[in-house]
């Protein structure tokens, strides 16, 4: 059961539910196929935070099961190459994920501490916090320097769940602006779209 929090979902990650990263003034970047992606500037960062919102015809239990399948989850997380659990303790799980990146960007990896909280209303919130020094760096990868974000699943009726996926990332190393700008839109959109497809099967 403890595995559920590992979902590192696409390296990204951003403005915490409680607001660890100050991202305001969200601007819609893509609204297509029932998925709305918005971006926000983050003070002191050259990388934007992203927020993806959609509604899925599936229960939170179904979505939770998909997220608990660590290896399988990599097939719906944008540009995920592999991921695994490093440790689980109480409501916290530490995960390690490797990501594909377009040439000439060096592949990234990230270590996340994921904390899961169940709400009285049946909702599920997972906060994502990067822990780049938790394990030694891997050869051939640049460790993502900073990650803050959350997943929030809110029940909207029988077998109907609203998902919000919000993240801000400092990818570390050098990343061309065209890659960064594409990633902040593609990561939430593709992750949510593929997760929805799996959940609604």
HELIX and SHEET records of a PDB file:
HELIX    1   1 UNK A    2  UNK A    6  5                                   5    
HELIX    2   2 UNK A   60  UNK A   68  1                                   9    
HELIX    3   3 UNK A   70  UNK A   73  1                                   4    
HELIX    4   4 UNK A  177  UNK A  199  1                                  23    
SHEET    1   A 9 UNK A  27  UNK A  32  0                                        
SHEET    2   A 9 UNK A  35  UNK A  40 -1                                        
SHEET    3   A 9 UNK A  49  UNK A  56 -1                                        
SHEET    4   A 9 UNK A 160  UNK A 170 -1                                        
SHEET    5   A 9 UNK A 146  UNK A 157 -1                                        
SHEET    6   A 9 UNK A 124  UNK A 130 -1                                        
SHEET    7   A 9 UNK A 108  UNK A 118 -1                                        
SHEET    8   A 9 UNK A  92  UNK A  99 -1                                        
SHEET    9   A 9 UNK A  80  UNK A  89 -1                                        
SHEET    1   B 8 UNK A  27  UNK A  32  0                                        
SHEET    2   B 8 UNK A  35  UNK A  40 -1                                        
SHEET    3   B 8 UNK A  49  UNK A  56 -1                                        
SHEET    4   B 8 UNK A 160  UNK A 170 -1                                        
SHEET    5   B 8 UNK A 146  UNK A 157 -1                                        
SHEET    6   B 8 UNK A 124  UNK A 130 -1                                        
SHEET    7   B 8 UNK A 108  UNK A 118 -1                                        
SHEET    8   B 8 UNK A 142  UNK A 143  1                                        
END                                                                             
